[in-house]
């Protein structure tokens, strides 16, 4: 991608009315455009990051054996009324409205009410269990506090997975597998997520949240300094300084960003929609369900909150919009020709490149934009570098002079890591 052809631009100054780091940096660097509070357009760079996160999530869900579907975001009132959540959705405010003929609809903020009656068409016998389905889809919540960029959106990307089981042992086993898959998702995205006990509401004693500890977080958790056992403050009986019941070390209070949650739903929704199966003796029993959510857009916001410095973003290589940011310095024809050849060689080798080929832009401005955009590696081609390129990792001061073959070898050997 030639940067001169990119229709978006970086901004010299971050938006002054944004309290959160991710909102300021993602807008300033040209990743998203804010339409209204909690409502964003993903620009080319931002969409690339979002898709990378979604693909990591998708790969891990498919590895669990889950099957991908896509359910409607527009939902009729009747399915929500069957569970009582049309009238009382809990802490979430649902967008509800009337269509033609006074038919009432809502925009989906979760999909238990849609997936359960859909599955009923296909699930009859114990032989049909267990299985799981997931989707990656935009969700909608009339969030009263949409003030934290991608961390608290009114429209946002969500992966929701639903599992169906004949008994508690089978549900428990799959739940543990999902927990491990979630850990892999966050590790691959460059995040260290703490499994945190939270209220299970009407479903179970506990659910589990995945919290990323950061001073910029909106949640408060109590975290053991020894074994990393954690509870959300809203349900915790512990306080900072208390002894951990698991290992005896002290709890500390920490701010954190929630990047996912998982629930054992039990029979809450299967009973509402009469979803049952026949066992070996022909006896009907309600299906047990689990629900597992990750917000890719929220993960993107959390990465921006964690991986940045005073100069801009610092994307992990796994989700960065490009592998390498090539900067052409100067307008000398020989330098221009050399830079074009470097980019062609990289792209031919399968390396994705953002090529700053802009004319009438100073070297200082290009360096500034490169730091702000935050691609993991920067390669400079200039009269000074001659036949080589000057390679630098984002966030490092170390410079390395490499020929193009040496650079390609470094990439192919997997050594190009920030």
N, C-alpha and C positions, 0 to 999 in steps of 0.2 A: 504494500500500500504506500503510494507516494503521499507524503504529508501535504504537499501542495494541492492535491486533489481532495483531501479530506474537507468536507464542507464545514465541519465544526472548528472552533478555535479555542485555545486556552484563554483565560482571563487573567489580567495582571493582578487583580485584587479579588479575594474571596468574597462571596456575598455576605454582607455585614449582618443580615437579619437571621442567619442560621446559627443556632446554638450548638449543633453537633458537628463533630469533626468530619464524619463521613459526608454529610450534606454539603459542607463547605468545599471539601477537596474534590468530591465527585463532580460538582458543578463547575468549579474553577478549572479543573483539568479537562473538561469536555466529555465526561462519561455519561452524564444524565442532564436532562432539562426539567426543571420544576414547572408543572402546569398549575398545580394548586397544592396546598398542604397535604402531604401523604400521597400525592399522585405525580408520577414521574414518567417522562419519555426516556427510554434507553437509547442513547446515541450510538453510533457504530462501535466506538471503543467499549462503551458500557455493555452493549448487547453481547459483544464477544466475551467479556468476563462472565456475564450472567449465564451464557450458554455453556461455558467451560465448567462452571459450578453445577449446572443442571446435568451435564453429561457425567460428571463424577458421581452425583447422586444416582442417576439412572443406572450406571454400571454396577454400583453396589446393590441396588434393589434387584436388578436382574440376576446378580450372583446369588441372591437369596432364593431364587426361583419364583419371584413375584412376576406377574404378568401386567404389562402396561395397558391402560385404557385411557379414555378421555371422556369425562362426564360433563353434562351441561352446567354452565354457571348460572343460567336462568332457571329457577325452580318454582313449580307451582306451590301454592299455599298448602294444599292437601297433605303432602308428604311431611311437611314440617308440623302441621297440626296434629298428625298421628302420634308424634312424640311429645307434644306440648311445647316444643321449642319455637313455634311461631309466636305464641303469646308470651313466652318467657324464655328467651335465648340465653339467659344468664348474664354474665358480664359483657358479652358481645352485643353490640347494637347492629341489627340486621337491616340492610336496605330493603324496604318493602314498598310496593306500589301496585297500582291497578293498570292492566292493559285494556285492550278493546273488549267490550262486553262486560266490563267491570270485573274481569277475572283477576284475581290477586296473585302476584308473583313476588319472589324475593331473589336477591343475588347471593349465591352460595358463599359462605364463609368457612364451611366444612362440608363433608359429603356423606356422613353416616346415613342421613335420610334418603339419599339417592342410591347409594351402593347396596343397601340392605334389601329393598324390594327388587332391585335389578338382579341380585344374586339369587333371590328366591325362585326365579324362573328356571334356574339351572341346577340348583342344589336340592337333592332329594334323599340320597342314601349316605350312610357312613362311608361308602366307597368313594364319594365325591370329596371327602375331606382328608387332610387339610389343604387349603390353597390360600393364595393372597393376590391382591390386585393393587396397583398404584397408578397415580396420575401425577403429571406436573402441569399445573394450571393456575391461571390467575384467580385469586380470591378477593372478596370485597368485605370490608368491615367499616362501619360508620364510626371510626375511631375518634373519640372526643379529644385526644391529645396527640394529634399527628404533628409532632414537632421535632422528630429525631431522624430526619432523612429517611433512609431505607429501613431503619430499625422499627419504625412504627407507621406503616402505610395504611391507606384506605383501599388501595388496590395493590396487590403484591403477588409475587410468584410463590407457589406452595407445592411441595411434594407431599401428598397424603397417601399413605399405605394402609390397607385394611386386610386383616387376616381372619380366617374362619376355621374353627376347630371343634372337635367333638367333646373334648374334656379339658380340665384345667392343666393337666400335665403337658398336653400337647401345646396349649397356649403359652405356658411358662417357658417351654423349650424354644419356641419360635421367638418369644419376647427377648430371651437372652441372646439369640442370634442377631436380632435386629439391633440390640444394644451394641454389639461388637461391630456390626456394619456401620452404625452411626459414628463410632469412634474412628473407623477408617476414613469415612467421608471427611470429618473435620481435620484429621491428620493430613490428608491429601490436599486440603484447602489451606494448609498452613496455620491451623488453629489448634489450640490445646483446650479441649472442652472437658469440664468437670461434670460427671454424672451426679445430679442433685435430686434428692427426694423432695417432692412437692405434693400438695394435696391431690388426692385422687377424685375429689368431688363426690358425685353420686355413683362413681364406677368402682372404686377400690380405696383401700386405706391410703395408698401412695400411688402417684404417677412418678415419672422421672423426667427431669429437664436436663438439657445439656447446656451448661453455662460456661462462657468464656470470661475469665477474670480480667478485668481492666478498670482503671479509675473512671473510664468514660461510661461504664455500665449504668443501666437504669434499675436493675434488680439488686437486692442485697441477699447474700447467702452467708451461712456460717460454715466455714471450711476447716477441716482438721489439718493441722500442720504436719501430722505424721503420716496418716494413711489416705488422706484426701477424701475421706467421707464428708459429705456435704448435705445440708438441708436448706431449703428456701426459708427465709426469715418469716414468711407469712404463715407457715405451719409448724415452725420449729419450737421445741420446748427448751432449746439451748440458747446460751448467750456467749459472747466473746469471753474467753478465759475458762469456760467450762471444759471438763474432761470429756474427750471423745469416748463413746461407749464401745467403739470397736478396738481402739488401741491405747486409750488413756492419755494421749497427747492433747494439747489445748486447741480449742476452736478459736479461729480469728474471724472477724467480720470483714467481708470483701464485697466490693461492687462487681457486677458481672452483667454480661449480655446473654440473654437466652437465645440460642440458635436452633433449638429443636426440642420436641417433647414426645413421649410415648405413654400410652394408656392401655390398661387391660379393661376393656369395656364390659366384659362378661356377657350377660344376656339382655342388657338394657335396650338395645335396638332390635335384636332378634325377636324378643317377646312383643315389642310394639308392632312389628310387621309380621308376626307369626312365622318366623323363619326357623324351621326345625328340620331334623333329619331322622330317618328310620335306622335304628341300630340292627345288629344281627338277629335279634328276636322280633323285629318289626315294630318295636316301641318307638314312639316319637319323642324326641328330646330337643330342647332349644339349642341352637348353635352358639358357641362362645366366640366372641370377637375381640380383636385388638385394633388399635388405631395408632399410627406413628407418623409424626409430622416433622418436616424440615422446610424452612423457608429459604430457597436459594437467594432471593433478593435480600433477605435479612442477613444471610451469611455473607453476601457481598458487602453490605454495610459494615458488618462486624470486622471483616478483613481490612477494610479501609480504616476503621477505628484503631486496629491493632498495628497494622503494617504501614506506618507513615513516619515521617520526621519533619523537621522544620521546613524542608524544601518541597515536600509533596508526598505522593503515594510511593509505596514500595511493594509491588505485587509479588506474591510467591509465583514461581515459574509455572506451577500447575494451573493457574487461573489467569495469568497475564494475557493481555490482548495480543501480544506478539512475543516471540522469543528474544528478538534483538531490535534495538533502535539504532539505525545507522544515520550518522550525522555527516553531511557534506559541508565542509567549511571552505568558503571562498568561491569565487566565480571563474577561476582560471579554467580554461577548456580542458587542460590535461587532468586536473582534479575532478572535474565533472565527469569526464570519460572514465577515469579510474573508479569513481564512486559507483557509477552505473554498472560497471563490470563486476564490482564486489557484490552488489545487491543481486545481480543476475546469477552469480555463482552460488550465493547463499540460497536463493529461492529455488534454483535447480536442484539443490541438495535437500530440499524439503524444509528449510528453515523459514519461519514466518518473520517478515521484516517490516517495520515501519521505517520508511526512508524519508528523512528530512532533507528534501531536495529544494527547499524554499529559497528563492532569490530575495535579495534585499532584506534579509533577516540577519542580524549580527550573530557572531559566534556566542556571545553572552546570552542572547535571547534563546538560541537553540539549546544551550546547556540548561538554561532555566526551565524551558519547556520539557526537556527530557527528564529532569528531576521531578517536575510536577506530575507528569504522566506516569512515571514510575515503572517502566518496563525493566525487567531484571538486569539486562546487559545493554551497554552502550558501546558502539564501535564508531570511531571517528576516522574519516578520510579527509586529509588536507595536504597541502604542500609540504608541511612538516613531517607527515608520516611516510611520504614517499611511496614505495611499493607495498608497504605494510599498512595495517590498521592499528589504531590505538584502542585497546579493549579495557573496559572498566565496568565493574559490577556496581549496580545502584547501591549507594550507601557506603561504598568503599572509596578510599583515596588512592588505592594501588592501581597503577597503570601498567599495561603490558603491550609490547609491540609484537604483532604476529603477522606473518604472511597469511594470505587467504587459505592456502592448503593447510597451514598449521591451525588456523581458526576452525576450519571444517573438521579437522581431526579431533580437536578439543571438544567440539560439539558432539560428534559421532561416538566418542568414547564416554560420553556422559559427564564430562568434567565441567561443562558450562553451567555451574550452579552458583547462585549468589552466596 
